[in-house]
Structures are given as structure tokens and as C-alpha cells.
Amino acid sequence: MKKSLDKMTLAVLLGNRGFFPSYLVGDAKREAVRIFDELGINTVMLTEEQTNYGGIETYQDAKIAAQMLKQHRDEIAGIVILLPNFGDEKALSQAIRLSGLNVPVLVQAEDDNLDKMGLATRRDSFCGKISLCNNLRQFDIPFTLTTQHTCALSSDIFKQDLLSFISVCRVVKALRGCRVGAIGARPAGFNTVRYSEKLLERLGISVETIDLSEIFAGVNRLRDDDLRIAEKLELLKSNADASAIPQEKLHVMAKLFVVISNWIIENGIDTTAIQCWTSLQDTLGINVCSIMSVMSGQLMPSACEVDVMGALSMYALSIASMKPASIADWNNNFGEERDKCVMFHCGNYATEELDNPFMSTADIIGTTVGCENTCGAINGRMKAGPLTYFRLSTDDFSGKVKAYVGEGKFVDDKLDTVGCRAVIQVKGLEELLAYICNNGFEHHVAMNHSSSAKVLHEVFTKYLSVDCYYHK
């Protein structure tokens, strides 16, 4: 059931302007083919038979380019504009508008060489990029810039910009049309995870719901000798050491996993939010944490307490980094070190991110439902390393979706506690926590071992029109 993502396809548009050397367009096209192929990116480009050197300079060129974009619209995840010379800003903007395509756009302009500033070799892309960006804004076409104003196509910095842009395209494509599965009802005492389905629908995100009674009925109907149970049992055991868990509890977990997986597949679900207490413990005598951990490890993340916005946050972070994401509580201060805090949840973290994970009981909730009814929680600590944290929320009062994102690090400072936990360090943590409280964000946050804040900020502010605070 692991999430698989197809190889990305980008449309490449080359700008040209007649009184600058046009052969530079042909050179850039050949170099682009080499670089994109080296990075494993599919491309769609005009040929030299269609326009002069395959560039775009006139309105007629724009129409030809627009037709190409229309023909490949289902494949194209983003557009890269290359300016080997000044380029024609109007024709490039018209090509995108005429195509009707609404995808991320990256603008690159080639460096001039100081020893090649004569009429036959100068580019003036430095100036042309400013003109193009001015036109793109006039045409209301959002775009992404390279790290440097100009750079060589063959440079390492452009390759990094291109890979970052691929991540932007991947997240935008994944979220438009995303389907979230809400399994069960929000815990009665957790008003904090309320959200607006209607605001999500405006972003192209749908929420599919199912009552836990239907899930339980599916578990009861499932024969004990169903081959799928053994398959799920192996997934659970390979996810974390389960030697301390009774076999009958593991069997029930595997049956529940089969039913949830079937519903996900039948409904085309990308990410889930599950009512993880206390109905499951009272009815099946287990925790769902390990199942959620496996799915998160498969890049189909699962959030606790029917936190739909938390599930979406995990999904965006997973797709941006192509690494598992986990959801956690901003949980405890770390003594007097105010740039550090403890992140905690009962036991749902993706085990790829943990040191020595094992399956156990959830002792905190066990105080009310009995520890014997909480088998399935993951116990482990986040490995030290880079941290990205991210949170989406719907604000019904303003009628908007909002977010915050930032980076820090997981640290290995001593911490004596149970469950899934981490100690993190974030510069200006007190200011971040004040922002979270003052702006009504939830106590849950998605996190993983990556450096994805810039990508997520670009995605949500530029392409999804979501206000996103970037904590630096």
C-alpha cells in the first residue's frame, strides 16, 4: 500500500529576443536536455522545427508553446523558464496564460561572462529576468526564483534550485485533489482539532468519513484465516520489535489493519486521521498506534485524534521531503533551556525516525482503560538530526487556511520518559510558542528529519494562497 510517486515532468520554455544572439538559445536547449536527463526529470520542449532554436519570441511562438502545454497538461507538474539571453517577457507570459496551465513556474537567467560582453556573445539575461518577472506579476502568474539572480545552467546551485523546485511541484500536485480519510469522531474533549471541510474543499482537498462502527463490523466479518492478516502481521512485526505483545493482540491489530487498508484503497485516500481513543480500547482491546506508524512510514501518514489538519500537515511534509513524518504534541519545557522542549505522543511515530523502537502498551491512557487494552503503542526516541516542523489550520473566523513552518534540530539530551518522544531545539522557541498561542493553532505539529521549510513556505504562500508564517 506504499505511496508511489511517478517521475516528474516539467515543461521547459526558452526565452529569446532577436537583437540578442539567438544561437545561445540552441546552446541552452542542449545543455538543459543533458541536465534534466542527468537528474531524472522528464521534459517537454519546443523543437527547432517549431520555432527558431526552439525558443519563444513572438505571439505566434507563444501560441505554439501554449498548444504544446495543453497537449501535455496531464503530465506537466511545473514549468521552467530559461533565459539564455534577454528573452521576450511578453511572449513567455502569453504562452502560459494561453495554455490555461496552473502549475508552479521557475525562472532562471544565465550568467554573462565578463570576457564575452561583445554584441555577438552578450546575454543581458540579468535585466531580462526582471522584465519577465514584472510581466508574470501583471499576468497574475506566480513564480519561483533561483537562489542567485543569474546562474549557469551547469552550476551546482541551479541543480539544487531545480531539485527544490521539483519538491515544490510534487507538493502542489499532491495537495490539489488530496483525499483525507477521517476515521471515527473527534474525541469529545478535543475542540482543538475542529476544522472546516468547506475551506479545505476550496483548496481542492476532500475529506471522506467513516464511522468506527463500520470499521469494527469489518473486523468482525473478517475470517481469521484470511491471508491478508498474515501479510499485515508481518508489516507490524517488521516495523518494531513486538516480542512483548501477546499474539492474540497482534492478530486483532492485523485484522484492523486489513479493514483500514481496504477502505483507504477503495476510496483513494492519501492520508488519514483516526479516532485513536477510547472506543478502540473498549471495543477491540488494542491501540491503533502501530498501524498508524506503518502507514506513516509508507508516506501515507496517519494522525491521531481525528486531527485532519494534522494529517494534511504530515502529508505535505512527507511529500516535500520524501521522508516519513510524525505528529506530536508540543508537550513539555526542557528545564530552563528555553530554546528546547519535549515533543511527545503515546506511540504513533514512524519508526524509521526512531532509535530502537519497540511495541508496548500506552501507559498514560492505560490508567483509564487498562494497560492490557492498549497494546500496540510504539515506544522510541527520535534520532538526533535536522528538524522541520509544520502545521496547517483552518480559521473559520477569517475564512482562511493558515500555517506555520520552521526548522531546528532533534537533540540527544537525556530524557527519562516513555512513549514516542523527542527533544528539539529551535532558535527563538519562546517567540514561536507565543505565535502559536496568539494565533489559535492546535497543540499538534507535524515533524520529521529534513530541511523542508523553504519548500513548504513557497508551496503554500506562492501556489496555494495560504498565509504561512516562516519562523527563522
Buried (B, 14 or more C-beta within 10 A) or exposed (E): BEBEEEEBBBBBBBBBBEEBBBEBBBBBBEBBEEBBEEEEBBBBBBEEEBBBBBBBBBBEBBBBBBBBBEEBBEBBBBBBBBBBBBBBBBBBBBBBBBBEBEBBBBBBBBBBEEEEEEEEBBBBBBBBBEBBBEBBEEBEBBBBBBEBEBBBBEBEEBBEBBEBBBBBBBBBBBBBEBBBBBBBEBBEEBEBBBBBBEBBEEBEBBBBBBEBEEBBEBBEEBEEEBEBBEEBBEBBBEBBBBEEBEEEBBBBBBBBBBBBBBBBEEEEBBBBBBBBBBBBBEBBBBBBBBBBBBBBBBBBBBBBBBBBBBBBBBBBBBBBBEBBBBBBBBBBEBEEEEBBBBBBBBBBBBBBBBEEBBBBBBBBBBEEBEBEBBBBBBBBBBBBEBBBBBBBBBBEEEEBBBBBBBBBBBBEBEBEEBBBBBBBBBEBBEEBBEBBEEEEBBBBBBBBBBEBBBBBBBBBBBBBEBBBBBBE
